Amino acid sequence: MIIKVTIKKNITLEKIQLLTGVFPRMENLTINLLRQDLEPIAQFLLSKPNNNTRFLSSLCISKQLNDLMIIMKNLIESKKLLHDYILKVINRKLYLWW
């Protein structure tokens, strides 16, 4: 059973959807993405009715850009995606735990 997945190349929503279908018990995901892909990917990964992400509890975005933390926090709060979470930047990586 695979629970930790790391993708070093930029990833799109379509590839994330495929990845979660192949590894539905994934708990930790590390990805690299472009700024414009953050919102659709985050909404998909954090949406409640998604059975393929029900075990996922941490997300790391490597090569974090300066404003991704602000964008992610605003997205989570405006869409009410999570109630209890921690969001931190460590060594230029954005970590989200819930």
C-alpha positions in Angstrom: 0.0 0.0 0.0 1.5 3.3 -1.1 0.8 6.2 1.3 3.5 8.8 0.4 3.8 10.2 -3.1 6.2 12.8 -4.4 6.0 14.3 -7.9 9.0 16.5 -8.7 7.7 17.9 -12.0 4.9 20.5 -12.3 1.6 18.8 -12.0 -1.9 19.6 -13.3 -5.4 18.9 -12.0 -5.9 16.1 -14.5 -2.7 14.4 -13.3 -3.7 14.8 -9.7 -7.1 13.2 -10.4 -5.4 10.3 -12.1 -2.9 10.0 -9.2 -5.6 9.9 -6.5 -7.4 7.3 -8.5 -4.3 5.1 -8.7 -3.3 5.7 -5.0 -6.6 6.2 -3.1 -5.0 5.4 0.3 -2.4 8.2 -0.1 -1.8 10.1 3.1 1.1 12.4 2.2 1.5 14.2 -1.1 4.4 16.3 -2.3 4.0 18.2 -5.5 5.3 21.1 -7.6 2.8 23.3 -9.4 2.4 26.5 -11.3 0.5 29.3 -9.5 -2.5 29.1 -11.8 -3.0 25.4 -10.9 -3.0 25.9 -7.1 -6.8 26.7 -6.8 -8.2 23.9 -8.8 -5.8 21.3 -7.3 -6.4 22.5 -3.7 -10.2 22.5 -4.2 -10.0 19.0 -5.6 -7.8 17.6 -2.9 -9.6 19.2 0.0 -13.2 18.7 -1.1 -15.2 16.6 1.3 -17.1 14.2 -1.0 -13.9 13.0 -2.8 -13.5 9.3 -1.8 -10.1 9.1 -3.4 -8.6 11.7 -1.1 -10.3 10.6 2.2 -7.0 9.4 3.7 -4.9 12.4 2.5 -3.9 14.5 5.5 -0.8 16.4 4.4 0.2 18.4 1.3 3.7 19.8 0.5 4.2 22.2 -2.4 7.9 22.3 -3.2 9.6 25.3 -4.7 7.1 27.5 -2.9 6.5 30.9 -4.5 6.3 34.0 -2.2 2.5 34.4 -2.2 1.3 30.8 -2.4 0.8 30.6 1.4 -1.5 33.7 1.3 -3.4 32.3 -1.7 -3.8 28.9 -0.1 -5.0 30.4 3.2 -7.5 32.7 1.5 -8.8 29.8 -0.6 -9.3 27.5 2.4 -11.1 30.2 4.3 -13.2 31.6 1.5 -14.4 28.2 0.3 -14.5 26.7 3.8 -12.5 23.7 2.7 -11.0 23.0 6.1 -11.8 23.9 9.7 -8.7 22.6 11.5 -5.4 22.9 9.7 -1.8 24.1 9.9 -0.1 26.0 7.1 3.6 26.7 7.2 6.5 27.5 4.9 9.7 25.6 5.8 12.8 25.7 3.6 10.9 27.3 0.7 8.3 24.5 0.8 4.6 25.1 1.7 3.2 22.5 4.1 -0.5 22.0 4.8 -1.6 19.5 7.5 -5.2 18.8 8.4 
